Amino acid sequence: MAPGFFRHTKRKEAAMAELETTSERALGAPETRPAALAALQDALSRSIDAQAAYDVMVDHAGPDCRPLAQKFRATHAEHAQRLGAMVTAYGGTPHSEAGLIATLNQAMLSLRALFDEIGEDAFDSVPESEGRVIRSLDEAMTDVPEARDREELAQMRGELETLLAEAEAPAV
């Protein structure tokens, strides 16, 4: 055996153990991952569904409503990317398509748009819809073990609250 071989192997083993501990710490203990992953997938699904609804709203909205619908759509698109990255980091495969409810919402909005352009009254359901997205982000914040992930989820929540405040503000 070469001199120092044993010492080098011990260092390598210690480094590997630290790497494993660090990556587990970054993703949470194995028993917390399923809850975190499920909560993140739910938040991701709700964000994708919201984005799908805003796709239709943007296409058929009147000029007074289109800019706000575009902001909501862009925000949800960005959140979906960020949430998808988190899902991947926690060992999951991110959802990428809208669900059944989103498809039904798109159909209803599209039918409505056949008779009239989508106006401010279409935004009446936005607080309730966005509330579901916000609650899913809150749930994810309680389930993810890593502080930086909770901070990112809180930031997403804040961005949606800012848009909701803008939607509820009277037109000038």
N, C-alpha and C positions, 0 to 999 in steps of 0.2 A: 504494500500500500504506500502511495506517495505521501511524503510528509505534509501535514496540513489538510489532508483529504478529509479526515473525520471532522475537523473544525469547519471546513468549507461546507460540508453536507449539513451540519447543524445550523449554520447561518442560512442556508437555502431553505431548510425546513421551517425555521423561524419566520423567514420572509414570506413563505407560502401561507403559513398559518395566519400571519398578520393580514395578508391580502384577502384570504377567505373571510376573516373576521370583519375587515373593513367593508367588503362588498355586502356581507350579510347585514351589517349595521346600516349601510346606505339604503337597503331595501326593506329593513325591518326584520325582525325574527321570523323564521319560516311560518310560525303559526299565525302571524298577523297579515301575511301576504294575501291569503284568499279574501279576507274582508276588505282590504285596501283595494285589491284588484276588482272585486265586484262593485265597490262604490265608484271607482274611477270609470269602469265600463258604463255604469249607469249614467254618470255625469257626461261621458262622451256621447252616449246614445241620445240623451236629451239635447245636447248641443247640436248634434248632427240633425236631429229632427227639427229643431228650431231654425237652423240654417235652411233646411229644405222649405219650410213655410215662408221664410223671408225671400227665398228665390222667386217664388210665385208673386209675393207682394211687390217686389221690386219690378218685376216684369209688367205688372198690371196696375201699379199705384199711380195716383194722380201726382202732378208735379209738386204739390205741397207736401206729400207724404213720402215720396221716393227717397229723398236724402236720409231720412231717419231709418227707413227700411234698409237702405244700403249700409248704414252704420251697424245696425243689428246683425245683418248678414255677415259683414266683414268680421265683426267681433266674434260671432259664433264659429266662423271658419278658422280664425286664429286659435280660438279656444280648443276646437276639435283637434288641431295639430298638436297643441301643447298637451292636451289630455291623452292623445294617442301615444305621444312620446313617453308619458308617465306609465301608461298601461304596458308599453313595451319594456320599460325599465323594471317593472314589477313582474315581468315574466309572462305577460299575456299577449294576445294578438288583438290589436285594436279593431273594433267594429268600424266599418267604413261606409255603410249605407243606411239610409233613413228606414225607420220601422213602419209598421202598419198605420199607427196613429198619424205619423207625418204624411204618409201617402193619402190618407183620408182627408187631412187638413188641406193638402195641396189640391185635391180634387174639389173640395168645397170652395176654396178660394178661386180656383180656375173657373168653376161654374158661375160663381158670383161675378167674376170679371167679364163673363159673356154679356151680362146685362148692364153693367156699369163699371166704371173704373173704381179701383179700391181707394177709398178715402179715409179720413180720420176715424170714422166709426169702426173700421177694421182694427184699429189700434186699441179698441175697448177690451179685447181679450188678451192683449200683450202683457199687462201686469200679472194676470193669473198664469199665463204660459211661462213667462220669465221667472215667476215665483217657483215653479216646479224645477226649473234649471238651477236656480239659486239654492233651493233645498237640497238638490243632489250634490252641489258643490259643498254645502255645509256637511252633509253626510260623509263625503269623501275626506273633508278636513278632519273629522273625528276618527276616521279609520286609517289614514296614512300615518306611518310611524315617523317619517322624516320631517323635521321642522321646515326645511327649505321647500318641500312639496306642499306643506300646509300654507306657507307664505304665498306660493304661486297660486294655489287655489283661492286664497283670500283676495289676491290681486284680481283674479278673474271675476270673483263675486263683486268686487268694488267697481269693476268696469261695467258690469251689467246694471248695477244700481245707479251709476252715473247716467247710463243711457235711459233707464226707466225714468229718472228725474227729468231728463230732457223731454221724454215723450209725454210726461204729465204736465210739463210747464205750458202755460197758455201761450198761444202763438202771438208774436209781437207784430 
